[in-house]
Amino acid sequence: MQQQQQQQQQVHEHQQQQQQVHEQQQQQVHEQQQQQQQVQQQQQQVQQQQQQQQQQDTEEKEGEVRTIFCSSFTVKQPPSFARYKA
């Protein structure tokens, strides 16, 4: 009778330990998720800043950009395209 009680006690302690480990893991996962979210937010901010910069650039150099784009476009065309045009 005594032996049985001891065994039950051990099993119970083991379950408690497992539960603690499980809670710790959940906590870690939660912390990781929070960190990831922060990183994503930072990346979004960086992207927004880049977009704003690009808009300013295009507004200032819109005429220049068009001419550069056109010239580079015709250079990249294969000779067969040029023949069709001419």
N, C-alpha and C positions, 0 to 999 in steps of 0.2 A: 504493500500500500504506500509506504513511504517512497519507494523507488519511483512509482508512477508519478507522484507529485513532483519529484525532482525533474523528471523528464519534461513534464508539462511546463515547468518554470523555464527550463532551458529553451524550449520551443518558443515560448512567449518572448523571452529576451531577444531571441534571434529575429523574430518578426519586428520587434521595435527597432532594432538596428537597421533592418532593411528599409523600414519606413523612413527613418532619418536620412538614409542615403538617397532615397527617392526624392525626398523634399529638397535636399541639397542640389540634386541634378536639376530639378524643376527651376530652382532659383537661378542656377547658372544659365540655363537656357533662356530664362526671362531676361537676365542681364545682357546676354549676347544679342537678343532681339532688340533691346533698347539701343545698344551700341550701333547695330546695323541701321536702325531707323535714323539715328543721328547722322551717320555717314551719308545715307541717301539724301537727307535734307540738305546737307552741305553740298553734295554733288548738284542737286537741283539749283541751289543758289548760284553755283559757279556757272551752270548752263545759262541761267537767266542773264547773268552779267555778260557772258559771251554774246548772247543774242542781241542785247542792247548795243554792245560795241559794234557788232556787224551792221545793225541798222544805221548807226551813226556813220559808219564808214561808207555805206552805200549811198546815203543821202548826200554826203560831201562829194563823193567821186562818182556820182551816177553816170555822168557823161563819159568820164575816163573809162570806167569799168565797161561800158557798152563797147567802146572802140576796141579796148584790149580783148574783150571776149570775142568780138567778131573776127579780129585778125587771127587770134589763136585758133578759132574754129576753122577758118578756111585753111590754115596751115595743116591742121590735123586731118583734113579730108583726103581720102585716097585719090589717086589720079583719075580713076574712072568717074568719080563725081564731077571733077573739073570738066571732063570731056562732055558730060551731059549738059552742063550749064552752057558751055560754049557751043 
